[in-house]
Amino acid sequence: MQIPFVNLRRQHEPILADMQAALNHLISSNRLMGGEAIQSFETKFADYLGVCNVVSCANATDALEIVLRAWRIQPGDEIIIPANGWMSAAEAIRLLGATPVLVDNHPNTFNIDLQKLSEKIGARTKAIVPIHLYGNPVDMKQLTGLADSHGLKVLEDCAQAHGASVDTKKVGCWGEVGIFSFYPTKNLGAVGDGGAIATNNNALAERCRAIANHGQLEKHTHTILGRNSRMDAWQAKVLSLKIPYLERWNRRRQQIANHYLESWQKLPIKLPQKNDNAVWHLFVVQVENRDKVRGDLAKLGIQTEVHYPIPVCQQPLFEKFRDPAGYPNAERQAHHVLSIPLYPELTDVEVEYIVAAVKKVTESVVR
Ligand SMILES: Cc1ncc(COP(=O)(O)O)c(C=O)c1O
């Protein structure tokens, strides 16, 4: 059996006719950028999250940079981010000339270690950018409490966590602002690039919208230094079509994740923590002899990935921002993490095949 790491064709097959109809409608409407498609998507996603404003943009990396610009982050300002996560937050901070302050990840949750975070808050700290890594929500009650007590802003990176929640409140609604990616493989994915900024702060939303649209608050009047970061109408149409499926897809992800967790309890691998509020963008185990396990699974037809082999704290570009004490958890995780296929379209037969294959391979290889 061959099991690819993701299979978007399967996701799109049941909605292909609707997608084609939407594209036809868009082409005949003559409005390929902006307009009703964008407004409708922004309203639908805002309603889904339970937030007042969603501002669409070209991708999540732009979204991060736009928010930091809207906050007027400057050289000398410090922004706290996790030592392991995707690169975008660190990039956006550096593009503004500000300083990323890296905090080690927690050994069990993979998310920023809140204990260690408080030690890194200093006079120049302006904001915290938690990443809900792999779809596992950061404890936002604790994080926002910490941020509030120090007067810090919070920008949630929800690129991997559409629909995850803490208590009943969705991620992206806890901080002043949250950002989302709609890269095709995300839990809610477009058929190209896309991103969004979610906030209850109307003034911030207006400023972000202007920055993403050449600094125009009014058409042809450029008041802020902006850029072009538009989502195109076709991506907005596809996303609007997919939003009603997101909860069902996330529930299937949770079902598969729980089955993996139950089935692999006794194996010599470290499993991710069970969390019913997680949306399992990735199912990441930690295993000794990772590359051998990966190779053996490939021989059985199972494609795996590594997120991420080189964490932000070990990237050459961020060398000068490294804490000399190092980042033991993030660095250890980088050597051991292995992402096992998990997506809603996996059949029960494929899930059982993966369960059996991981048992077989880890029991023989890891010891
Ligand atoms: C945690 C995280 N943040 C930000 C991004 C950037 O998203 P985009 O590709 O839409 O710029 C990604 C993309 O993989 C991500 O995983």
The ligand as a Tripos MOL2 file, in Angstrom:
@<TRIPOS>MOLECULE
LIG
   16    16     1     0     0
SMALL
NO_CHARGES

@<TRIPOS>ATOM
      1 C1          3.5290   28.1090   12.0550 C.3       1 LIG1
      2 C2          3.5410   28.7750   10.7090 C.ar      1 LIG1
      3 N1          3.5470   30.1130   10.6380 N.ar      1 LIG1
      4 C3          3.5410   30.7650    9.4610 C.ar      1 LIG1
      5 C4          3.5330   30.0740    8.2750 C.ar      1 LIG1
      6 C5          3.5940   30.8260    6.9890 C.3       1 LIG1
      7 O1          2.4940   30.5860    6.1920 O.3       1 LIG1
      8 P1          2.4930   31.0310    4.6560 P.3       1 LIG1
      9 O2          3.1090   29.9160    3.8900 O.co2     1 LIG1
     10 O3          1.0480   31.2180    4.3540 O.co2     1 LIG1
     11 O4          3.2620   32.2950    4.5630 O.co2     1 LIG1
     12 C6          3.5360   28.6830    8.2930 C.ar      1 LIG1
     13 C7          3.5480   27.9150    7.0380 C.2       1 LIG1
     14 O5          3.8600   26.7810    6.9660 O.2       1 LIG1
     15 C8          3.5340   28.0070    9.5460 C.ar      1 LIG1
     16 O6          3.5280   26.6720    9.6240 O.3       1 LIG1
@<TRIPOS>BOND
     1     1     2 1
     2     2     3 ar
     3     2    15 ar
     4     3     4 ar
     5     4     5 ar
     6     5     6 1
     7     5    12 ar
     8     6     7 1
     9     7     8 1
    10     8     9 2
    11     8    10 1
    12     8    11 1
    13    12    13 1
    14    12    15 ar
    15    13    14 2
    16    15    16 1
@<TRIPOS>SUBSTRUCTURE
     1 LIG1         1 GROUP 0 **** ****
